[in-house]
């Protein structure tokens, strides 16, 4: 069995490929395919978007699929200024990694330079029998306005994501440190993935 990680985002590929490697499950990503086309994410919540992506790529490839979508909540931002699922969009434009860092850095400056935050993460899996599983997770963070000079391609907000425990930015951590820093969120996702794909054994 080979599972499709339904993204071209190198940061997300790294997170889920590490989990599948630990479980001894073969995987591939959208980067391994040509001309699959892009699935339009028309949902208004992370859950809706992760299901849309999983169902679409399962139909196209006939492979088991895992799809992730998330929304960012920054506690000090006003309700109508929350990024949510539109974290990469600003004033109608799609943002580059550096633009995301610049805009969020500026917005954090306006609320005192830091804020508790969290990612609302939705994970959808379609297994080898076509059965759909979905679960939501919360990844708590501390966002600061002064960015790290280290940028993780595809996960630019890690350059504003500071850990008091490790005394460094998420972007400066090894994959193992980053997973430990995310703590329960990553562990719970790993348990969910393992339960879906290993439940018959």
C-alpha positions as CSV (number, residue, x, y, z in Angstrom):
1,X,0.0,0.0,0.0
2,X,1.2,3.5,-0.9
3,X,-0.5,6.6,0.7
4,X,-0.7,9.9,-1.2
5,X,0.1,12.9,0.9
6,X,-2.1,15.4,-0.9
7,X,0.1,18.5,-1.0
8,X,3.1,20.0,-2.7
9,X,4.0,22.0,0.4
10,X,7.5,20.7,1.5
11,X,6.8,21.5,5.1
12,X,3.6,19.4,5.3
13,X,5.3,16.6,3.3
14,X,8.1,16.5,5.9
15,X,5.7,16.3,8.8
16,X,3.5,13.4,7.4
17,X,6.3,11.5,5.6
18,X,8.1,11.3,8.9
19,X,5.1,9.8,10.5
20,X,4.6,7.3,7.7
21,X,8.3,6.3,7.8
22,X,7.9,5.6,11.5
23,X,4.9,3.4,10.7
24,X,6.7,1.6,7.9
25,X,4.1,2.8,5.3
26,X,5.1,3.7,1.8
27,X,4.1,7.2,0.7
28,X,4.1,9.6,-2.2
29,X,3.1,13.3,-2.6
30,X,1.6,15.4,-5.3
31,X,5.1,16.3,-6.4
32,X,5.4,12.7,-7.7
33,X,2.6,13.3,-10.3
34,X,2.4,15.3,-13.5
35,X,-0.7,17.2,-14.6
36,X,-3.0,16.2,-11.8
37,X,-4.5,19.7,-11.7
38,X,-5.2,21.8,-8.7
39,X,-8.2,21.1,-6.5
40,X,-10.2,24.3,-5.7
41,X,-10.5,24.7,-2.0
42,X,-14.0,26.2,-1.8
43,X,-14.7,25.3,1.9
44,X,-15.1,27.9,4.6
45,X,-13.5,25.7,7.3
46,X,-10.3,23.6,7.6
47,X,-12.6,20.5,7.8
48,X,-14.5,21.3,4.6
49,X,-11.2,22.0,2.7
50,X,-9.4,18.9,3.9
51,X,-12.4,16.7,2.9
52,X,-12.6,18.4,-0.5
53,X,-8.9,17.7,-1.2
54,X,-9.0,14.1,0.0
55,X,-12.0,13.1,-1.9
56,X,-10.8,14.8,-5.1
57,X,-7.3,13.2,-5.1
58,X,-8.6,9.8,-4.2
59,X,-10.9,9.9,-7.2
60,X,-8.1,11.0,-9.5
61,X,-5.3,8.6,-8.3
62,X,-7.3,5.7,-6.7
63,X,-4.8,5.8,-3.9
64,X,-5.4,6.1,-0.1
65,X,-5.1,9.8,0.7
66,X,-4.2,12.0,3.6
67,X,-5.1,15.7,3.3
68,X,-4.5,18.5,5.8
69,X,-5.9,21.9,6.0
70,X,-5.7,24.5,8.8
71,X,-6.8,27.9,10.0
72,X,-4.9,30.3,12.1
73,X,-6.4,32.1,15.1
74,X,-4.3,34.9,16.7
75,X,-5.9,35.8,20.0
76,X,-5.0,39.5,20.0
77,X,-6.4,40.1,16.5
78,X,-9.9,41.4,16.1
79,X,-12.6,38.9,15.2
80,X,-13.0,40.3,11.7
81,X,-9.2,40.3,11.2
82,X,-8.6,36.6,11.9
83,X,-6.6,34.8,9.1
84,X,-8.6,31.5,9.5
85,X,-8.3,29.4,6.4
86,X,-7.3,32.4,4.4
87,X,-3.9,32.6,6.0
88,X,-2.1,32.9,2.6
89,X,-4.5,35.5,1.2
90,X,-4.5,39.2,2.0
91,X,-6.7,41.8,0.3
92,X,-7.6,39.3,-2.4
93,X,-4.0,38.4,-3.3
94,X,-2.1,35.1,-2.8
95,X,0.9,35.7,-0.6
96,X,4.4,34.4,-1.0
97,X,6.3,33.0,2.0
98,X,8.1,36.3,2.5
99,X,5.0,38.4,2.1
100,X,3.3,36.3,4.8
101,X,6.2,36.9,7.2
102,X,6.2,40.7,6.5
103,X,2.4,41.1,6.8
104,X,2.0,39.1,10.0
105,X,5.1,40.7,11.6
106,X,3.5,44.1,11.0
107,X,0.1,43.0,12.3
108,X,1.7,41.5,15.4
109,X,3.6,44.8,16.0
110,X,0.2,46.5,16.1
111,X,-1.0,44.4,19.0
112,X,2.0,44.6,21.2
113,X,4.6,42.4,19.4
114,X,3.3,39.0,20.4
115,X,0.2,37.0,20.9
116,X,-0.9,33.5,21.9
117,X,-2.2,31.7,18.8
118,X,-3.3,28.4,17.6
119,X,-3.8,26.4,14.4
120,X,-7.1,24.6,13.9
121,X,-5.8,21.6,12.0
122,X,-8.2,19.2,10.2
123,X,-6.9,15.9,8.9
124,X,-8.9,13.8,6.4
125,X,-7.9,10.3,5.5
126,X,-9.4,8.0,2.8
127,X,-8.2,4.5,3.4
128,X,-7.5,1.7,0.9
129,X,-11.2,0.7,1.0
130,X,-12.4,4.2,0.2
131,X,-13.6,4.8,3.8
132,X,-13.3,8.5,4.9
133,X,-12.0,9.5,8.4
134,X,-11.7,13.0,9.7
135,X,-10.5,14.5,12.9
136,X,-9.6,18.0,14.1
137,X,-6.6,19.0,16.3
138,X,-5.4,22.2,17.9
139,X,-1.8,23.3,17.8
140,X,-1.0,26.1,20.3
141,X,1.6,28.7,19.4
142,X,3.2,32.0,20.5
143,X,3.6,34.3,17.6
144,X,6.1,37.2,17.8
145,X,6.6,40.2,15.6
146,X,10.4,39.9,15.2
147,X,11.0,37.2,12.6
148,X,13.8,34.7,12.5
149,X,16.3,34.9,9.7
150,X,15.6,31.2,9.0
151,X,12.6,30.5,6.8
152,X,11.1,27.0,6.2
153,X,9.8,26.9,2.6
154,X,6.0,26.3,2.7
155,X,5.8,27.0,6.4
156,X,6.8,30.7,6.6
157,X,5.0,31.5,9.8
158,X,7.4,29.2,11.7
159,X,9.7,32.2,11.4
160,X,7.4,34.1,13.8
161,X,6.6,31.1,15.9
162,X,8.7,31.2,19.1
163,X,9.1,28.5,21.7
164,X,9.9,29.7,25.2
165,X,10.8,26.1,26.1
166,X,13.4,25.7,23.4
167,X,14.3,29.4,23.3
168,X,14.3,29.4,19.5
169,X,12.0,29.8,16.6
170,X,10.2,26.8,15.1
171,X,12.0,27.6,11.8
172,X,15.4,27.0,13.6
173,X,14.4,23.6,15.0
174,X,15.2,20.2,13.7
175,X,12.2,18.2,12.5
176,X,12.4,16.2,15.7
177,X,12.4,19.4,17.9
178,X,9.6,20.9,15.9
179,X,7.4,17.8,16.4
180,X,8.2,17.8,20.1
181,X,7.4,21.5,20.3
182,X,4.0,21.0,18.6
183,X,3.6,18.3,21.3
184,X,0.2,16.8,21.6
185,X,-1.0,18.0,18.2
186,X,1.6,15.9,16.3
187,X,1.3,13.0,18.7
188,X,-2.5,12.9,18.3
189,X,-2.3,13.1,14.5
190,X,0.2,10.2,14.5
191,X,-2.1,8.1,16.7
192,X,-5.0,8.9,14.4
193,X,-3.1,8.0,11.3
194,X,-1.8,4.8,12.9
195,X,-5.3,3.8,14.1
196,X,-6.7,4.2,10.5
197,X,-4.0,2.3,8.7
198,X,-3.1,-0.3,11.3
199,X,-6.6,-1.0,12.7
200,X,-6.9,-4.3,10.9
201,X,-3.7,-5.8,12.4
